Amino acid sequence: MRHDLSVPNLLKLTSFVLWNWLYFFTVEYAPDKSPEWCCRVITFLHGSVATAVGLTQCQFRNLAPWHFSRKLSACQYFLMVWSWGYFAFDLLWCLVYWTESVVMLLHHITALVAITRYMQKDCAGCTYSCTLVLLEITNPVLQTRWFLKHEGYGNTTFYFIVEVLYLSMFLVLRGILGTYLMYYVFNTGYFDWEEKVLSLTFYVVSLAFVYDIAGYIRYKYRNEISEFREFYYATQIYTESEEFRRRALTHSEILNTM
């Protein structure tokens, strides 16, 4: 039986080969760098291009419901092919080096399944572009944070600004905006059941990341959080609220015992 390679599969395969070539090109011209460093260069490239192109395709400045029913454009299709090859490459890299969590692997697998299905739909270009931007817009900031720390700038003010920017963006975009978008997807008639399931899957994965980041914030900035609480409770002593007085005194006693 003869099996012909379809055009979409050929494009995805070409994209996958291209991303692997870019990775090995980086490895060859940066032999003193680790495999993770080279992979993060590729990740930074994908996140930057995906965000820039995605923003032009999701009509974020004038997003209207009818945009979700527009025909898939050539640029949106190219964006799908571009990202499919990257996620396939990154999934393979993670499986080879096994440096990422199960949540990250699930994220990549879900992305590959979603892109494959979106490529088969006639009117999913705007939906995909908006989803890609939401998922990738924080990635360049994340990679910048990693490179700064890796190169020894982890204790600088600039690193702190980049980290706070990344953490804030992630929590707001994935946590708050993502929740609103899930409500929008499930309460409008512009999305079929499959798009709703894919959106829900991405949302659950995002919540897992949000939970991890919240734990990271509580761990790394516990001293700053404690100082803020102490300052907040102390300022309430001069109010007439007995509840604030009690909480301030109790918190002060706890700090004195530590």
WONORDA-V157843 format. One line per field, one symbol per residue. ss: DSSP state (a for helix, b for strand, c for the rest). A space follows every 50 residues. Layout:
BEGIN
ss = ???
END
This chain:
BEGIN
ss = ccccccaaaaaaaaaaaaaaaaaaaaaaacccccaaaaaaaaaaaaaaaa aaaaaaaccaaaccaaaaaccccaaaaaaaaaaaaaaaaaaaaaaaaccc caaaaaaaaaaaaaaaaaacccccaaaaaaaaaaaaccaaaaaaaaaaaa ccccccaaaaaaaaaaaaaaaaaaaaaaaaaaaaaaccccccaaaaaaaa aaaaaaaaaaaaaaaaaaaacaaaaaaaaaaaaaaaaacccaaaaaaaaa aaaaaaac
END
